[in-house]
């Protein structure tokens, strides 16, 4: 009788460990799937950036340094592999694009250009979709991190190589730009 009880308890423990492990795998896969949604929006943004840069080049000939920075940031973002590298590269591209928005204010003819307005609208739409995808990704990452760090999941996570993952945040440069008050010129 005692053997049956011991075997039953061991079987329950094995089922519990398997359940926790499978839960961690589901959360990790959900996070990766959420990043795949971000990746789609990033590809669209990467495709749009060269068109935007070419349109601005015609008007802002002395802004070459900024346009070069945007082009280099786009190339780095496209070449990035792994979620962490992509997050860092995209933070740099977002910062460079924010600099372009500020510089465009100096060119009233450019702001009135129909092609530029359409590209700017498309970029704005992609940025909104990207923000929604980032929120979903960060939610999935939070859920995953909570499972990896809380008891008893942390016991299983540690033994099977699950670790805390990074969030997709704004980055330091973008955060600094957001904290500055807007410049209004008449």
Steps between C-alpha positions, in 0.01 A plus 500: 500500500780742587669428166181596313480827693868583428458414131183711486674800661798465264266478203321818613835679537608389150168619352536832685858552370392416145210743529724783622756429228235498226358826635841665475543372144158641402586840649840508329338413166230764551773760557682391184175513305436851633842607375420352159208748484743782579736369234230536232448866591874560514542361148233736373674790671835392355345498151353846548810672640699513170206663323469756777873573496503546121206740516666707771836502317356712224403773743753473780834484326696619803345236730713223350644398838155432643391311188819293513434422867148382415626285213771344720252438782263331254781278370600405854137424587459279196825314572420440868442142604333385817233682692738696728713625208191601303363692797824701535525568127137609478550740791777669298283516186209647696731765642632588153147525359403729787790727398365506145157611620662796679708598195203485264343791687764725341372426147147630434515395133584145602219491756259596219637241253228242428740208469665589830163539671392156379827341616473676833143374541607144417786524748264631766262209434784249525625662821149468652480133403852450631405658833207260533720202413760616755233522770391143424864383496573671832186343649613156384851568631365609839286187525799284405735678743247465782478126439880463481565701816215396730485191716471212413556575132846640576614155615407345167619802298844499657550128435384513137674820386207742500615852586362850539456679166522869413208727420474707181526850642549841343872528560685782666517738201129476422411538867713817522329643190158430650590679822594819317213743441405545134648797318229722359593748229276753327 
